[in-house]
């Protein structure tokens, strides 16, 4: 009887343990503002760029806003498109916690550079702060013209379906993500950038906290069709660790939470449709943990 009672108690107790995330776990002081990357959008046909991430953060207490900027344009042009959205949110809350994926990372850094008074923190996820060999390979190559035509058409379609209303400029987007273009932007907005080849940057500047994380997986789920594309683009990196589009050291910015999750570039935002590695932390969990980190830092 005693054994039976112990067994009967242990199963519910275990269930309680694994589902005991407090309802205010992600209740940050300032709202979380998500900034998409290249070829990004807020939502298309009910499918969010940040697949399930915003909903999961809200479930545990966070105020979350998803923004939309040009899918394809320079970092500064994207930043200027983001600025009025941040201003509107900050007008209500005072400041925001910016979280940018891929090109969204430098885009968020632009806001921190020109309006630091609006920003509590900037977090980059899989962002090419020092450029990407993929952009270096395409920009200025014989294939650039064809890539620009196809890319702008696709970017325009994404923008039309998602209701963005922006013009598209793949060439400017590519240049911003080259090593040269990234170095120019880093001179303009140096806060948080590492001073060594693969180190951390300052954890804070101008009253703003800086964080980053990224992945070094490429082929992570056999059911995910995007893995094949990222497997192809990863060839541009040779033997250097990367997520298919961004190198391990290039994703470093501010305090590096982790730079080698077994995630590829799309896994980092729980795409495609949540198909990520079964042997790595769920991307939504990583975002929840970071929101709790911001909460505990008073942000």
Short mmCIF file of the C-alpha atoms (twelve columns), coordinates in Angstrom:
data_MODEL
# 
_entry.id   MODEL 
# 
loop_
_atom_site.group_PDB 
_atom_site.id 
_atom_site.type_symbol 
_atom_site.label_atom_id 
_atom_site.label_alt_id 
_atom_site.label_comp_id 
_atom_site.label_asym_id 
_atom_site.label_seq_id 
_atom_site.Cartn_x 
_atom_site.Cartn_y 
_atom_site.Cartn_z 
_atom_site.pdbx_PDB_model_num 
ATOM 1   C CA . UNK A 1   0.000  0.000  0.000   1 
ATOM 2   C CA . UNK A 2   2.801  2.371  0.898   1 
ATOM 3   C CA . UNK A 3   4.531  1.614  -2.407  1 
ATOM 4   C CA . UNK A 4   1.304  2.148  -4.324  1 
ATOM 5   C CA . UNK A 5   0.782  5.501  -2.633  1 
ATOM 6   C CA . UNK A 6   4.332  6.520  -3.416  1 
ATOM 7   C CA . UNK A 7   3.896  5.636  -7.071  1 
ATOM 8   C CA . UNK A 8   0.552  7.398  -7.248  1 
ATOM 9   C CA . UNK A 9   2.098  10.559 -5.810  1 
ATOM 10  C CA . UNK A 10  5.300  10.506 -7.826  1 
ATOM 11  C CA . UNK A 11  3.714  10.666 -11.297 1 
ATOM 12  C CA . UNK A 12  1.664  13.835 -10.643 1 
ATOM 13  C CA . UNK A 13  4.621  15.307 -8.788  1 
ATOM 14  C CA . UNK A 14  6.872  14.713 -11.793 1 
ATOM 15  C CA . UNK A 15  4.278  16.252 -14.082 1 
ATOM 16  C CA . UNK A 16  4.069  19.282 -11.790 1 
ATOM 17  C CA . UNK A 17  7.861  19.601 -11.797 1 
ATOM 18  C CA . UNK A 18  8.181  19.654 -15.574 1 
ATOM 19  C CA . UNK A 19  5.258  22.043 -16.030 1 
ATOM 20  C CA . UNK A 20  6.004  24.407 -13.173 1 
ATOM 21  C CA . UNK A 21  7.234  27.404 -15.168 1 
ATOM 22  C CA . UNK A 22  5.786  30.373 -13.274 1 
ATOM 23  C CA . UNK A 23  3.128  32.341 -15.122 1 
ATOM 24  C CA . UNK A 24  5.289  35.481 -14.735 1 
ATOM 25  C CA . UNK A 25  8.550  33.800 -15.813 1 
ATOM 26  C CA . UNK A 26  8.970  36.094 -18.852 1 
ATOM 27  C CA . UNK A 27  7.357  39.204 -17.339 1 
ATOM 28  C CA . UNK A 28  10.064 41.716 -18.239 1 
ATOM 29  C CA . UNK A 29  9.902  45.325 -17.108 1 
ATOM 30  C CA . UNK A 30  10.009 46.552 -20.713 1 
ATOM 31  C CA . UNK A 31  8.343  44.854 -23.696 1 
ATOM 32  C CA . UNK A 32  10.224 42.519 -26.015 1 
ATOM 33  C CA . UNK A 33  10.327 43.798 -29.595 1 
ATOM 34  C CA . UNK A 34  11.214 41.219 -32.264 1 
ATOM 35  C CA . UNK A 35  13.059 42.335 -35.414 1 
ATOM 36  C CA . UNK A 36  13.181 39.915 -38.354 1 
ATOM 37  C CA . UNK A 37  16.053 39.268 -40.707 1 
ATOM 38  C CA . UNK A 38  16.618 39.126 -44.456 1 
ATOM 39  C CA . UNK A 39  13.582 37.880 -46.436 1 
ATOM 40  C CA . UNK A 40  11.671 38.261 -43.175 1 
ATOM 41  C CA . UNK A 41  8.127  39.294 -42.313 1 
ATOM 42  C CA . UNK A 42  5.818  39.478 -39.325 1 
ATOM 43  C CA . UNK A 43  3.245  36.888 -40.451 1 
ATOM 44  C CA . UNK A 44  2.165  35.273 -43.729 1 
ATOM 45  C CA . UNK A 45  -1.047 33.263 -43.972 1 
ATOM 46  C CA . UNK A 46  -1.043 32.791 -40.219 1 
ATOM 47  C CA . UNK A 47  2.566  31.559 -40.100 1 
ATOM 48  C CA . UNK A 48  4.816  33.826 -38.062 1 
ATOM 49  C CA . UNK A 49  8.480  34.442 -38.846 1 
ATOM 50  C CA . UNK A 50  9.110  33.847 -35.108 1 
ATOM 51  C CA . UNK A 51  7.216  30.568 -35.216 1 
ATOM 52  C CA . UNK A 52  5.460  30.149 -31.872 1 
ATOM 53  C CA . UNK A 53  8.038  32.292 -30.058 1 
ATOM 54  C CA . UNK A 54  5.930  35.391 -29.383 1 
ATOM 55  C CA . UNK A 55  2.940  33.343 -28.226 1 
ATOM 56  C CA . UNK A 56  5.112  31.308 -25.869 1 
ATOM 57  C CA . UNK A 57  6.674  34.422 -24.358 1 
ATOM 58  C CA . UNK A 58  3.252  35.991 -23.852 1 
ATOM 59  C CA . UNK A 59  1.971  32.818 -22.214 1 
ATOM 60  C CA . UNK A 60  4.443  33.312 -19.386 1 
ATOM 61  C CA . UNK A 61  3.941  37.034 -18.891 1 
ATOM 62  C CA . UNK A 62  5.870  38.998 -21.512 1 
ATOM 63  C CA . UNK A 63  4.549  41.895 -23.561 1 
ATOM 64  C CA . UNK A 64  5.781  41.102 -27.077 1 
ATOM 65  C CA . UNK A 65  5.661  43.103 -30.292 1 
ATOM 66  C CA . UNK A 66  6.653  41.810 -33.730 1 
ATOM 67  C CA . UNK A 67  7.833  44.501 -36.109 1 
ATOM 68  C CA . UNK A 68  8.168  44.620 -39.867 1 
ATOM 69  C CA . UNK A 69  10.925 46.318 -41.863 1 
ATOM 70  C CA . UNK A 70  12.038 45.891 -45.492 1 
ATOM 71  C CA . UNK A 71  12.823 42.255 -46.179 1 
ATOM 72  C CA . UNK A 72  15.747 43.452 -48.289 1 
ATOM 73  C CA . UNK A 73  17.583 46.740 -47.763 1 
ATOM 74  C CA . UNK A 74  20.603 48.221 -46.036 1 
ATOM 75  C CA . UNK A 75  21.003 48.075 -42.271 1 
ATOM 76  C CA . UNK A 76  20.436 51.822 -41.991 1 
ATOM 77  C CA . UNK A 77  17.323 51.784 -44.199 1 
ATOM 78  C CA . UNK A 78  15.912 48.910 -42.167 1 
ATOM 79  C CA . UNK A 79  16.778 50.765 -38.963 1 
ATOM 80  C CA . UNK A 80  14.992 53.901 -40.156 1 
ATOM 81  C CA . UNK A 81  11.902 51.791 -40.927 1 
ATOM 82  C CA . UNK A 82  12.090 50.239 -37.457 1 
ATOM 83  C CA . UNK A 83  12.553 53.522 -35.595 1 
ATOM 84  C CA . UNK A 84  8.949  54.831 -35.706 1 
ATOM 85  C CA . UNK A 85  7.665  51.444 -34.547 1 
ATOM 86  C CA . UNK A 86  10.037 51.492 -31.580 1 
ATOM 87  C CA . UNK A 87  9.119  55.088 -30.813 1 
ATOM 88  C CA . UNK A 88  5.426  54.197 -30.711 1 
ATOM 89  C CA . UNK A 89  6.005  51.258 -28.342 1 
ATOM 90  C CA . UNK A 90  8.435  53.189 -26.134 1 
ATOM 91  C CA . UNK A 91  5.907  56.031 -25.889 1 
ATOM 92  C CA . UNK A 92  3.745  53.616 -23.882 1 
ATOM 93  C CA . UNK A 93  6.389  51.687 -21.914 1 
ATOM 94  C CA . UNK A 94  9.361  54.067 -21.744 1 
ATOM 95  C CA . UNK A 95  11.878 51.663 -23.301 1 
ATOM 96  C CA . UNK A 96  12.043 48.362 -25.176 1 
ATOM 97  C CA . UNK A 97  14.098 45.170 -25.237 1 
ATOM 98  C CA . UNK A 98  15.087 44.669 -28.874 1 
ATOM 99  C CA . UNK A 99  15.695 41.121 -30.108 1 
ATOM 100 C CA . UNK A 100 16.900 40.793 -33.695 1 
ATOM 101 C CA . UNK A 101 17.497 37.676 -35.767 1 
ATOM 102 C CA . UNK A 102 20.066 37.635 -38.570 1 
ATOM 103 C CA . UNK A 103 20.059 41.079 -40.245 1 
ATOM 104 C CA . UNK A 104 17.626 42.089 -37.509 1 
ATOM 105 C CA . UNK A 105 20.548 42.185 -35.073 1 
ATOM 106 C CA . UNK A 106 22.419 45.043 -36.778 1 
ATOM 107 C CA . UNK A 107 19.043 46.679 -37.469 1 
ATOM 108 C CA . UNK A 108 18.339 46.711 -33.720 1 
ATOM 109 C CA . UNK A 109 21.848 48.018 -33.067 1 
ATOM 110 C CA . UNK A 110 21.059 50.971 -35.317 1 
ATOM 111 C CA . UNK A 111 18.232 51.988 -32.974 1 
ATOM 112 C CA . UNK A 112 20.548 51.673 -29.974 1 
ATOM 113 C CA . UNK A 113 23.035 53.934 -31.759 1 
ATOM 114 C CA . UNK A 114 20.666 56.724 -32.812 1 
ATOM 115 C CA . UNK A 115 18.091 56.568 -29.967 1 
ATOM 116 C CA . UNK A 116 19.699 54.945 -26.936 1 
ATOM 117 C CA . UNK A 117 17.083 56.569 -24.724 1 
ATOM 118 C CA . UNK A 118 14.469 54.194 -26.159 1 
ATOM 119 C CA . UNK A 119 16.390 50.960 -25.595 1 
ATOM 120 C CA . UNK A 120 16.883 48.865 -22.459 1 
ATOM 121 C CA . UNK A 121 18.676 45.987 -24.172 1 
ATOM 122 C CA . UNK A 122 19.681 44.635 -27.572 1 
ATOM 123 C CA . UNK A 123 19.902 40.897 -28.174 1 
ATOM 124 C CA . UNK A 124 21.074 39.412 -31.446 1 
ATOM 125 C CA . UNK A 125 20.266 35.873 -32.553 1 
ATOM 126 C CA . UNK A 126 22.401 34.374 -35.316 1 
ATOM 127 C CA . UNK A 127 23.450 37.811 -36.585 1 
ATOM 128 C CA . UNK A 128 26.445 38.320 -38.923 1 
ATOM 129 C CA . UNK A 129 28.026 41.223 -37.047 1 
ATOM 130 C CA . UNK A 130 31.307 40.762 -38.888 1 
ATOM 131 C CA . UNK A 131 29.687 39.844 -42.181 1 
ATOM 132 C CA . UNK A 132 28.944 36.566 -43.910 1 
ATOM 133 C CA . UNK A 133 31.070 34.735 -46.505 1 
ATOM 134 C CA . UNK A 134 27.822 34.018 -48.363 1 
ATOM 135 C CA . UNK A 135 27.272 37.761 -48.897 1 
ATOM 136 C CA . UNK A 136 30.974 38.200 -49.771 1 
ATOM 137 C CA . UNK A 137 30.653 35.467 -52.381 1 
ATOM 138 C CA . UNK A 138 27.564 36.916 -54.092 1 
ATOM 139 C CA . UNK A 139 28.144 40.681 -53.833 1 
ATOM 140 C CA . UNK A 140 30.087 41.978 -56.828 1 
ATOM 141 C CA . UNK A 141 30.122 38.564 -58.529 1 
ATOM 142 C CA . UNK A 142 28.769 37.753 -62.011 1 
ATOM 143 C CA . UNK A 143 25.803 36.135 -60.271 1 
ATOM 144 C CA . UNK A 144 24.849 39.308 -58.408 1 
ATOM 145 C CA . UNK A 145 22.576 40.725 -61.110 1 
ATOM 146 C CA . UNK A 146 20.542 37.544 -61.407 1 
ATOM 147 C CA . UNK A 147 20.444 37.154 -57.621 1 
ATOM 148 C CA . UNK A 148 19.222 40.741 -57.266 1 
ATOM 149 C CA . UNK A 149 16.432 40.252 -59.797 1 
ATOM 150 C CA . UNK A 150 15.232 37.024 -58.225 1 
ATOM 151 C CA . UNK A 151 15.765 38.242 -54.691 1 
ATOM 152 C CA . UNK A 152 13.917 41.514 -55.175 1 
ATOM 153 C CA . UNK A 153 11.014 39.666 -56.797 1 
ATOM 154 C CA . UNK A 154 10.815 37.248 -53.870 1 
ATOM 155 C CA . UNK A 155 11.240 40.030 -51.336 1 
ATOM 156 C CA . UNK A 156 8.511  42.014 -53.056 1 
ATOM 157 C CA . UNK A 157 6.170  39.038 -52.961 1 
ATOM 158 C CA . UNK A 158 6.869  38.474 -49.258 1 
ATOM 159 C CA . UNK A 159 6.248  42.151 -48.588 1 
ATOM 160 C CA . UNK A 160 3.017  42.162 -50.595 1 
ATOM 161 C CA . UNK A 161 1.582  39.099 -48.858 1 
ATOM 162 C CA . UNK A 162 2.606  40.313 -45.402 1 
ATOM 163 C CA . UNK A 163 1.405  43.872 -46.021 1 
ATOM 164 C CA . UNK A 164 4.705  45.610 -45.386 1 
ATOM 165 C CA . UNK A 165 4.529  48.259 -48.097 1 
ATOM 166 C CA . UNK A 166 8.308  48.542 -48.523 1 
ATOM 167 C CA . UNK A 167 10.469 48.589 -51.644 1 
ATOM 168 C CA . UNK A 168 13.180 45.930 -51.837 1 
ATOM 169 C CA . UNK A 169 16.912 46.287 -52.493 1 
ATOM 170 C CA . UNK A 170 18.858 43.029 -52.362 1 
ATOM 171 C CA . UNK A 171 22.114 44.660 -53.440 1 
ATOM 172 C CA . UNK A 172 22.075 47.074 -50.491 1 
ATOM 173 C CA . UNK A 173 21.115 44.225 -48.184 1 
ATOM 174 C CA . UNK A 174 23.985 42.077 -49.441 1 
ATOM 175 C CA . UNK A 175 26.525 44.879 -49.073 1 
ATOM 176 C CA . UNK A 176 25.466 45.497 -45.480 1 
ATOM 177 C CA . UNK A 177 26.143 41.827 -44.747 1 
ATOM 178 C CA . UNK A 178 29.545 41.631 -46.438 1 
ATOM 179 C CA . UNK A 179 32.702 41.858 -44.361 1 
ATOM 180 C CA . UNK A 180 33.346 45.351 -45.739 1 
ATOM 181 C CA . UNK A 181 29.820 46.619 -45.193 1 
ATOM 182 C CA . UNK A 182 29.700 45.174 -41.687 1 
ATOM 183 C CA . UNK A 183 33.023 46.810 -40.797 1 
ATOM 184 C CA . UNK A 184 31.637 50.177 -41.938 1 
ATOM 185 C CA . UNK A 185 28.542 49.755 -39.813 1 
ATOM 186 C CA . UNK A 186 30.602 48.605 -36.818 1 
ATOM 187 C CA . UNK A 187 32.596 51.846 -37.035 1 
ATOM 188 C CA . UNK A 188 29.291 53.726 -36.910 1 
ATOM 189 C CA . UNK A 189 27.838 51.599 -34.084 1 
ATOM 190 C CA . UNK A 190 30.745 49.999 -32.171 1 
ATOM 191 C CA . UNK A 191 28.959 49.422 -28.847 1 
ATOM 192 C CA . UNK A 192 28.884 45.756 -27.906 1 
ATOM 193 C CA . UNK A 193 31.224 44.616 -30.661 1 
ATOM 194 C CA . UNK A 194 34.120 42.324 -29.674 1 
ATOM 195 C CA . UNK A 195 37.591 43.825 -29.896 1 
ATOM 196 C CA . UNK A 196 39.179 40.425 -30.539 1 
ATOM 197 C CA . UNK A 197 38.554 38.019 -33.385 1 
ATOM 198 C CA . UNK A 198 36.228 35.720 -31.457 1 
ATOM 199 C CA . UNK A 199 35.686 37.299 -28.057 1 
ATOM 200 C CA . UNK A 200 32.847 39.054 -26.302 1 
ATOM 201 C CA . UNK A 201 31.973 42.701 -26.609 1 
ATOM 202 C CA . UNK A 202 31.133 45.127 -23.820 1 
ATOM 203 C CA . UNK A 203 28.119 43.847 -21.921 1 
ATOM 204 C CA . UNK A 204 26.653 47.341 -21.640 1 
ATOM 205 C CA . UNK A 205 27.045 50.899 -22.929 1 
ATOM 206 C CA . UNK A 206 24.938 54.053 -22.761 1 
ATOM 207 C CA . UNK A 207 22.648 52.341 -20.255 1 
ATOM 208 C CA . UNK A 208 21.878 49.487 -22.700 1 
ATOM 209 C CA . UNK A 209 22.634 45.797 -22.057 1 
ATOM 210 C CA . UNK A 210 23.929 43.668 -24.934 1 
ATOM 211 C CA . UNK A 211 23.467 39.919 -25.462 1 
ATOM 212 C CA . UNK A 212 23.804 37.362 -28.262 1 
ATOM 213 C CA . UNK A 213 23.480 33.706 -29.119 1 
ATOM 214 C CA . UNK A 214 23.752 31.621 -32.265 1 
ATOM 215 C CA . UNK A 215 24.093 28.164 -33.719 1 
ATOM 216 C CA . UNK A 216 26.616 25.970 -35.500 1 
ATOM 217 C CA . UNK A 217 24.302 23.274 -36.787 1 
ATOM 218 C CA . UNK A 218 23.339 22.982 -40.448 1 
ATOM 219 C CA . UNK A 219 21.598 19.684 -41.209 1 
ATOM 220 C CA . UNK A 220 19.528 19.350 -38.057 1 
ATOM 221 C CA . UNK A 221 16.240 17.714 -39.069 1 
ATOM 222 C CA . UNK A 222 15.762 15.349 -42.003 1 
ATOM 223 C CA . UNK A 223 12.146 16.490 -42.382 1 
ATOM 224 C CA . UNK A 224 13.052 20.164 -42.808 1 
ATOM 225 C CA . UNK A 225 13.379 21.079 -46.520 1 
ATOM 226 C CA . UNK A 226 15.279 24.284 -45.694 1 
ATOM 227 C CA . UNK A 227 18.212 22.230 -44.401 1 
ATOM 228 C CA . UNK A 228 19.257 21.414 -47.975 1 
ATOM 229 C CA . UNK A 229 19.500 25.116 -48.873 1 
ATOM 230 C CA . UNK A 230 21.484 25.926 -45.747 1 
ATOM 231 C CA . UNK A 231 23.693 22.916 -46.370 1 
ATOM 232 C CA . UNK A 232 24.559 24.433 -49.738 1 
ATOM 233 C CA . UNK A 233 25.246 27.952 -48.433 1 
ATOM 234 C CA . UNK A 234 27.364 26.524 -45.615 1 
ATOM 235 C CA . UNK A 235 29.941 25.462 -48.224 1 
ATOM 236 C CA . UNK A 236 31.030 29.116 -48.413 1 
ATOM 237 C CA . UNK A 237 32.507 28.751 -44.900 1 
ATOM 238 C CA . UNK A 238 34.898 25.909 -45.695 1 
ATOM 239 C CA . UNK A 239 35.773 24.204 -42.402 1 
ATOM 240 C CA . UNK A 240 34.662 27.087 -40.165 1 
ATOM 241 C CA . UNK A 241 31.707 26.453 -37.872 1 
ATOM 242 C CA . UNK A 242 28.519 28.135 -39.010 1 
ATOM 243 C CA . UNK A 243 24.724 27.907 -39.033 1 
ATOM 244 C CA . UNK A 244 24.466 27.868 -42.821 1 
ATOM 245 C CA . UNK A 245 24.640 31.652 -43.224 1 
ATOM 246 C CA . UNK A 246 26.532 33.041 -40.210 1 
ATOM 247 C CA . UNK A 247 29.866 32.008 -38.733 1 
ATOM 248 C CA . UNK A 248 30.300 31.144 -35.061 1 
ATOM 249 C CA . UNK A 249 32.518 34.126 -34.234 1 
ATOM 250 C CA . UNK A 250 30.486 36.542 -36.356 1 
ATOM 251 C CA . UNK A 251 27.423 35.948 -34.169 1 
ATOM 252 C CA . UNK A 252 29.257 37.335 -31.107 1 
ATOM 253 C CA . UNK A 253 27.879 40.565 -29.661 1 
ATOM 254 C CA . UNK A 254 27.913 41.817 -26.097 1 
ATOM 255 C CA . UNK A 255 27.525 39.020 -23.552 1 
ATOM 256 C CA . UNK A 256 27.591 35.745 -25.491 1 
ATOM 257 C CA . UNK A 257 24.947 33.452 -24.006 1 
ATOM 258 C CA . UNK A 258 26.043 30.589 -26.241 1 
ATOM 259 C CA . UNK A 259 27.485 30.522 -29.757 1 
ATOM 260 C CA . UNK A 260 27.158 26.851 -30.701 1 
ATOM 261 C CA . UNK A 261 23.607 25.622 -30.290 1 
ATOM 262 C CA . UNK A 262 22.971 22.707 -32.623 1 
ATOM 263 C CA . UNK A 263 20.674 24.926 -34.666 1 
ATOM 264 C CA . UNK A 264 20.879 26.229 -38.190 1 
ATOM 265 C CA . UNK A 265 19.952 29.752 -39.222 1 
ATOM 266 C CA . UNK A 266 16.217 29.055 -39.365 1 
ATOM 267 C CA . UNK A 267 16.098 26.784 -36.327 1 
ATOM 268 C CA . UNK A 268 17.152 29.835 -34.295 1 
ATOM 269 C CA . UNK A 269 13.647 31.296 -34.783 1 
ATOM 270 C CA . UNK A 270 11.913 27.896 -34.652 1 
ATOM 271 C CA . UNK A 271 11.517 27.603 -38.435 1 
ATOM 272 C CA . UNK A 272 10.615 25.856 -40.586 1 
ATOM 273 C CA . UNK A 273 7.349  25.215 -38.708 1 
ATOM 274 C CA . UNK A 274 9.188  24.131 -35.586 1 
ATOM 275 C CA . UNK A 275 11.295 21.436 -37.286 1 
ATOM 276 C CA . UNK A 276 14.541 21.621 -35.333 1 
ATOM 277 C CA . UNK A 277 16.917 19.068 -33.830 1 
ATOM 278 C CA . UNK A 278 15.367 16.729 -31.282 1 
ATOM 279 C CA . UNK A 279 18.730 16.631 -29.501 1 
ATOM 280 C CA . UNK A 280 19.001 20.352 -28.760 1 
ATOM 281 C CA . UNK A 281 17.094 22.772 -26.551 1 
ATOM 282 C CA . UNK A 282 13.784 23.867 -28.038 1 
ATOM 283 C CA . UNK A 283 14.324 27.361 -29.557 1 
ATOM 284 C CA . UNK A 284 11.209 28.608 -27.737 1 
ATOM 285 C CA . UNK A 285 12.793 27.560 -24.462 1 
ATOM 286 C CA . UNK A 286 15.931 29.538 -25.285 1 
ATOM 287 C CA . UNK A 287 13.813 32.647 -25.833 1 
ATOM 288 C CA . UNK A 288 11.893 32.069 -22.578 1 
ATOM 289 C CA . UNK A 289 15.136 31.644 -20.658 1 
ATOM 290 C CA . UNK A 290 16.455 34.866 -22.112 1 
ATOM 291 C CA . UNK A 291 13.287 36.768 -21.253 1 
ATOM 292 C CA . UNK A 292 13.711 35.535 -17.679 1 
ATOM 293 C CA . UNK A 293 17.332 36.731 -17.810 1 
ATOM 294 C CA . UNK A 294 16.141 40.182 -18.850 1 
ATOM 295 C CA . UNK A 295 13.511 40.124 -16.105 1 
ATOM 296 C CA . UNK A 296 16.089 39.249 -13.455 1 
ATOM 297 C CA . UNK A 297 18.311 42.086 -14.717 1 
ATOM 298 C CA . UNK A 298 15.456 44.532 -14.145 1 
ATOM 299 C CA . UNK A 299 14.907 45.000 -17.857 1 
# 
